[in-house]
Amino acid sequence: MYKIPLIKPYITQEVKDKVIDVLDSGYLTEGPVTHELETLFQEYIGCTHAIAVTSCTTGLELALRALGIGPGDEVIVPDYTYPATASVVNIVGATVVIVDVDQQTMLIDYDAIQEAITEKTKAIIPVSLFGNPLDYGKLNKIKNQHNIKIIEDAACSLGATYQDKKVGSLADISVFSFHPRKFITTGEGGMVTTDNDEWAAWMNSYKHFGMSKSDERQAIQFERVGTNYKLSNLQAAIGVVQMQHVEELLLKRYQLAENYVGLLKNVSNIVLPQTTEGGVHSYQSFCIFIENRDEIMRQLRDIGIEVQIGTFALHKHKAFNDNPFVRVVGSMKNSQYVFENCLTLPLFHDITPNEQEIVIKTLESKDLGI
Ligand SMILES: *Cc1c(COP(=O)(O)O)cnc(C)c1O
């Protein structure tokens, strides 16, 4: 147990009561509570459809399938991300094209996308990593120029905005995660958002064993081969209560992040990542760049402060560098840099200013070698 953990899920008495209600109802699988979560999400994002799924990973797979992406197609992803962003491309039989990221924002390099596009490119899966929104001015230019689709891996970015539009309403299809490391959690789970009726209907059918979603009084028809990516009422109950408090939780997060920024002002040898111009960060993770990261991470953990790396550089992993269905375009030097230097600090809804000060003071003393 850490004295100051990296994250703490928002589990209040209200959340527990809602879960108990579901248990008492006996209706445990996907049902009205799942739909309540979908509606809350759809209204919050301001999109036409929100479809609950078992995880961000299965949601990304669903999105690729809805767009008909498969063998022979190429999909561009950033090198610096969680492996799921790329794995799903291989899972549907398509080829992963990995490009570098920007060193300051840690997001996909827009020029590198241009260089990696071929006639086979069907989509990009850019990642709004750690809650930093993507530059849709640049992405939409690429999309329109090459007639490709954008599936946003928005696992980390519920609440982030770009030019006052919420993440989840900007891409063709966006996919969020409810893993406990994320800002809103259901244990495991995810949400797919889109404005396209046809894709939404297809995804709803595919995640329900290929069932057609017709009038309940009609006989069930299985229109296609499908699978089961339903999110249970039981899990959704946890998310519903959190979503009812999303604005205040987000505001709190923002204040906590600002507090870190203030505390870090005078700390030498630390650089803060940049937020996309025109965007508002949602701080799923509060990251800094620091030299000698691994050593500092170890020392902080040893005294009870749980810090973590940012995420992974895919090209370093066998799954992607020893794979005939992966193409790496470019040197990945920025990805390598952020992989080695990014450190995530503890951040959760009820971390106290005092705890934040302890984190930064400790970091400072370690950094100075005191
Ligand atoms: C957490 C995360 C995922 C995976 O989400 P799951 O819901 O666990 O499948 C994918 N991409 C990114 C960028 C993530 O941070």
The ligand as an SDF file (V2000), in Angstrom:
LIG
                    3D

 15 15  0  0  0  0  0  0  0  0999 V2000
   -6.4810    2.5720  -21.0840 C   0  0  0  0  0  0  0  0  0  0  0  0
   -6.2020    2.7090  -22.5090 C   0  0  0  0  0  0  0  0  0  0  0  0
   -6.6620    1.7790  -23.4480 C   0  0  0  0  0  0  0  0  0  0  0  0
   -7.3320    0.4970  -23.0480 C   0  0  0  0  0  0  0  0  0  0  0  0
   -8.5690    0.6970  -22.4760 O   0  0  0  0  0  0  0  0  0  0  0  0
   -9.3820   -0.5960  -21.9290 P   0  0  0  0  0  0  0  0  0  0  0  0
  -10.6960   -0.0410  -21.5360 O   0  0  0  0  0  0  0  0  0  0  0  0
   -8.5870   -1.1080  -20.7650 O   0  0  0  0  0  0  0  0  0  0  0  0
   -9.4690   -1.5640  -23.0390 O   0  0  0  0  0  0  0  0  0  0  0  0
   -6.4440    2.0270  -24.7840 C   0  0  0  0  0  0  0  0  0  0  0  0
   -5.8110    3.1240  -25.1970 N   0  0  0  0  0  0  0  0  0  0  0  0
   -5.3260    4.0340  -24.3260 C   0  0  0  0  0  0  0  0  0  0  0  0
   -4.6270    5.2440  -24.8380 C   0  0  0  0  0  0  0  0  0  0  0  0
   -5.4970    3.8440  -22.9600 C   0  0  0  0  0  0  0  0  0  0  0  0
   -5.0060    4.7460  -22.1000 O   0  0  0  0  0  0  0  0  0  0  0  0
  1  2  1  0
  2  3  1  0
  2 14  2  0
  3  4  1  0
  3 10  2  0
  4  5  1  0
  5  6  1  0
  6  7  2  0
  6  8  1  0
  6  9  1  0
 10 11  1  0
 11 12  2  0
 12 13  1  0
 12 14  1  0
 14 15  1  0
M  END
$$$$
